[in-house]
Amino acid sequence: MDLIVDGLKEAVKMILTGDREILEITWLTLRVCFMAILISSLIGLPLGMFLGLTKFRGRKFILVFINIGMGLPPVVAGLWISMLLWRSGPLGELQLLYSPTAIVMAQVLVSLPIVTGLTSSAFQQINDKMLLQIKALGATKLQTLSILLKQTKIAIVAAIMAGFGRVIAEVGAAMMVGGNIKGDTRILTTSIVMEVSKGNFDVALAISFILLTVALLITATLTFLQQRGRTS
């Protein structure tokens, strides 16, 4: 119990004193996480809509791989990105390994299937009769899309939240492709692992409290946007 109290005190101290290193680590964490979930959303939402609304040969096969990807171990994602960016790899000449870009790539790999899969599930649940009714009323494709987005808004925001939760909590892939380099690729989760390995449990707890606070604020904001306009 004393350790938890000490960790909480350390977290408050870091925030109030404006610890420069913690601020930089937190800012980098937010940058890579927002970039990863933005890319995953830009790709995953349209792809999920397409898979949920259309039927074609091989669709179920694609959905199987997406569902498998939803449970992809982060270390596996880190391994694949590492091999891709290694000096002898296909993208080795870009020299992106051990950079924030590499972390973003790994986080996209673990979050994209989640956003795509949950969005696809939401659109598959749309009643076919409603689609026929929309077409019968003469709605354009843009109007149809607008109606469907309103109907699935809650599920879409939930998909984004699930993807964001995955990336902000990710540590294995970030360690592998980022290297946890101070001032360059060190983020909140990898900082916690490092402090624990050094035996600095109070500092590790302090950083964990900061991470939880950041995650709570962002999730609360997304939940507010998700539930806005709904009556209790």
N, C-alpha and C positions, 0 to 999 in steps of 0.2 A: 504493500500500500504506500509506503514511504517513497518507493521508487516512482510510482505513478504521480504522486504529488510533486516530487522533485522534477519530473519530466514536464509537468504542466507549468510549474514555475519557470523552468528554463525556456519553454515555448513563449510564455508571456514576455519574458525578458528579451528574447530574440526579436519579438515583434515591436515592443516598445522602444528598444534601443536602435531599431532599424539595422540589425546585423546585415552588413553588406553581402556577405557570402550567401546567407539564407535568402535574401531578396533576389540575388542573381539566380540562385537555384530554382526558386519559386517561379520567377519570370520565365526561365527556360522551360520549366515543366509545363506552364500554361501555353507557351508558344508551340511546343511540339505536340501537345495534346489537342489543342484547337486546330492546328494544321492537319493533324491526322484525321480527326473526326470530320473536318470540313471536306477533305478529299474523299473519305469513306461515304459521306452523305451525298456528295455530288455524283459519285458513281453508283453507290448502293441504292439510293432512293429510286432513280429512274429504272435501274435494272430490276429492282424488286417489283415495281409497278408493272413492268413489261412481263415478268415471269408470272405475276399474279393474275394478270388480265388476259393473257394470250395462251393459246394451246398450240403446240407444234411438236413434231417428232424430236425426241431427245430432251424435252423439257424436264421430265421427271429425273433423268440422269443428271442434269445440271443442278436440280434442287437437292439431290442426294449429296453432291459434292459441296454445295453451299452449307447444308446442314452439318456435314462433317467438319467444314471449316469453322463453324461456330464454336466447336470444342477444340480447335487447334491449340496444342500446347505452345506457349510463348517461346520456349527454348527452341522448338522446332522452327518456328517462324524466324527466330534469330539466326539459326544455323543456315537456313536457306538464303536469307539476306546477306549473311557473311560470305557465303560461297559466291553469291552474285557479285558482291563488291570487292572480293579479294583480288589481289594484284593479278592473279592468273585467271580471274573470273571474267564473265562477259562484259561487266561494267567496271572492271578494275582500273581502266585508264582514267575514269572520272575522279578517282581518289576520294570517294565518299565514305569509306569505312572509318569508324570512330569519329563521326560527325553528327550534329543534330539531324541532318537530312537522313542519315541511316536509321536513326531512331524513329523518325516519322515513317519511313518505309516499313519498318518492322511493325509499328503500331497500326498502320493501315492494313497490313496483312492479317492481323488478328481481329480488327474491328469491322472490316468490310463485309465479311460473311454474316456477322451479326446484324448489321444494318440492312443488308440485302435480304437475309432470311426472314427477319421479323416484318419487314415491309411487304415482302411477297405473301406471307401468311395473312396479313391484314387485308390485302386486296383480293386474295382468294376467297375470303369470307363475304365479299360483297354479293348480295343477292342478284342472280341473273335477271330476275323480273324487274329489278330496279334499273338495270342497264337497258333493258328493252323499253322500259317506260321513258327513260331519258332520250333514247333514240327516237321514240314515237313522237315526242314533243318537239323534235326538230333541233335539238341542241347541237351546236358545233363541237368539234373536237376539243377546242379550248374551254368551252363551257362545260363539257362533260368532265374534263380533267379537273376543273375547279370544283365541281360538285363532289367528285370522288375524293378529292383532297380534304374537303370539309368533313366528309363522312368518316375519313380514316385519320383525321388530325391527331387524335389521342394516341393511336397506335404508332403513327410515324414519329411523334415526339418521344414515345417510349423506346422506339428502335434507336433513335439518336442518343437517348440517355443511357441505354444499355451499352452502346458502342463507346460512349465517353467513359462510362464506368470501367470498361475493359482497359482502355488506354491509360487512364490516370492511375490505375492500380498495377500496371504492367511493370515488371522488373527484370525478368530473365532475359528477354530479347534485348532490352535497353542496355544491359550489362555486356551482352555479347557483341552487339554492333556499335555501341557507343563507347565502351571502355571505361566509363565513369571517370572521365578526365576533369580535374578541377578547373573551373572557369570556362569549360568548353562543352562537355557532354554530361556533366553531373546533374541529375534531376533528383527530386525529393525521394522517390522510391529507392534509387540506387544509393543515395546518401544514408538512408536508414540501414541498408544492408552493410555498408562500409562501417558505420558507427558501431553496429552490433559486433562485427568481426573484430573491432578494436577494443571491445568491452565497455564502450561509452553508452551504457543503456539509458542514462538520463537524457543525453543529447538525442539518441535515437527515438526515444519517446516524445521528446519535444518536437522533432521534425515530423513524427507521425501525427501529432495533434495539429500541426500546421497543415499537413496533407489532408487530414479529415475535414478541417475547417474549410479549405478551398473546395473540396469535393462537395461538402454540404451546401455551400453557398451557390455553387453552379447548378447542382441538382435541384435545389429549391427554386431557383430562377426558372429552370426548364419546366418544373412541375407547375409553377404558377402560369407559365405560358400555355402549358398543356390544358389546364383546367379552366382557363379564363373563358368567361361567357357561359359556363355551366352552372346550373342551379344545384344547391345541395339537396 
